[in-house]
Amino acid sequence: KKIKLKVPATVANLVCGFDILGMAIYEPYDEMELALTDSPEIIIRHEDPFGLPEDPLKNVAGIVLLKIQEHLQLSTGFEVTIRKHIKPGSGLGSSAASAAGAAFGANILLENILSKNEMIHFAMFGEELASGVRHADNIAPCIYGGITLVKSTVPLDIIPLNTPDLFVTAVHPQVEVKTSDSRQILKKTVSLKSAVEQWGNIAGLVAGIQKNDIPLIGRSLNDVIIEPIRSILIPQFDEIKSKSLQSGALGGGISGSGPSIFMLSEKKETAEKIARLMKSIYDNIDIESYVYISKIN
Ligand code: HSE
């Protein structure tokens, strides 16, 4: 049996929900093919130009399958072909897609032996290999779909939220921002004043999503803790954000740990206008960029 998967990109943090909120989108997505093999070997093939390691111990999908194989004491192995379209290092959940896709695919091949949270548990080993941190804010929406809240990782407590009918525009400028670096520069402490402001934003955002209150979502997409520091690593961040808001975006900010930036809009025309705006801002300073227009998946 061979299965084919489309594994979605994800936007982690959703501005104010650092390490706890995330959403799956339709574009870009990775393609994965998985099959069970008679021998216990795990074979990974990358049919993409990114030069990712194919040794299962060094490959994000490979490590997840090894952990599943070990846990279930399987005598069979897996053969996996990955065609990655979500660029590694984009901040659009590229490593999460490989990890979640591997867990999701293995679960189908093994006739639904794993729960969603078990798939997330195994996929988090892939995130750990990629960035050194076992965060679940990209993995959870990749497995559940839509928007998820990671209430805690130990124990794993995932709350799937509603899916508001919004458009997502994302731009990926071709500059390198490593997740490890963009975590390193963050302050280890926050003032009580900022924390209270951030709690208000997160609670407002979750309430807005659950009530489908679009203006409330818009006024809650503010981050007083992470964005002021991380945005320094992203060229033209302030210009893109302010001009997108002037063009009618509901709100937005850094996607995951960057360098991608995302904006939410109610109308497709607004999302398209913002896409053109983002592209032209980067074209003007000779930075190559990729722009995606999508919906919440
Ligand atoms: N929540 C993580 C971060 C996502 O912002 O560092 C990394 O993809």
Boltz pocket constraint, residues with backbone or C-beta under 6 A from the ligand:
constraints:
  - pocket:
      binder: B
      contacts: [[A, 12], [A, 13], [A, 18], [A, 19], [A, 20], [A, 91], [A, 93], [A, 135], [A, 137], [A, 138], [A, 179], [A, 182], [A, 183], [A, 256], [A, 257]]
      max_distance: 6.0
